[in-house]
Amino acid sequence: MRTGHPLREPKAPSLPKTLTPATFADANVEHDGKYLSVAYGPVTLTGTAEDPEFERCRFDQTRFSGVTLHRPGFADVEFTGADLANARLFNSRMFAATVASCRMTGLHLPESGLRDVLFDACRADMANFRFAHLREVVFRDCNLSEADFQNAELANVRFERCKLVVAQFSNATMNAVRFSGCDLNGVRGVTSFDGAIVTPADAMGLLDALTSALGITIED
């Protein structure tokens, strides 16, 4: 176990006091669309688009399952109770974001850049973070079972009380990544945990994966 200084909380999104309610046009995401200070309610976003930008927006109960976005940008945004299951958000850029109580099963975020993002109480099983760059990111009370962080770069990232059963970390790089109170049973790519900081209880959860990776047999 390596020790280090406690990591700071991600930068909170800065939203204006008054947001403009989303219109039908706002829900139909377009190429190079600019969506500024918009309040999205329980609507379904639609469209296949490249380079849309969402700044200072709130997504409350919003459904993303109908979109495929390439290089979308999200800055100073809040997601609350949103449904992002199976949404395809390739090469996303997300900064200063809070994602709370959202459904993210099967969400695709490959090759994305996330900085100052808090995921709180989200269901993110089978989410895809392959080749993503995560910096100053916190996953708190999230279900990340079978999530895929293969080849991801993680720096100053915290996993707090998360379920990471059979999560994939092969070829990931870790710098000051903390695991505390997590279920790490069956985690894959444990040899990529160089640079991770774990509690004694979490280290026990890694035992089976470590012995298997090192070819060690534990006899009764």
Secondary structure, 3 states (H helix, E strand, C coil): CCCCCCCCCCCCCCCCCCCEECCHHHHECCCCCEEECEEECCCEEEEEEECCEEECCEEECCEEEEEEEECCEEEEEEEECCECCCCEEECCEEEEEEEECCECCCCECCCCEEEEEEEECCECCCCECCCCEEEEEEEECCECCCCECCCCEEEEEEEECCECCCCECCCCEEECEEEECCECCCCECHHHCCCEEECHHHHHHCHHHHHHHCCCCCCC
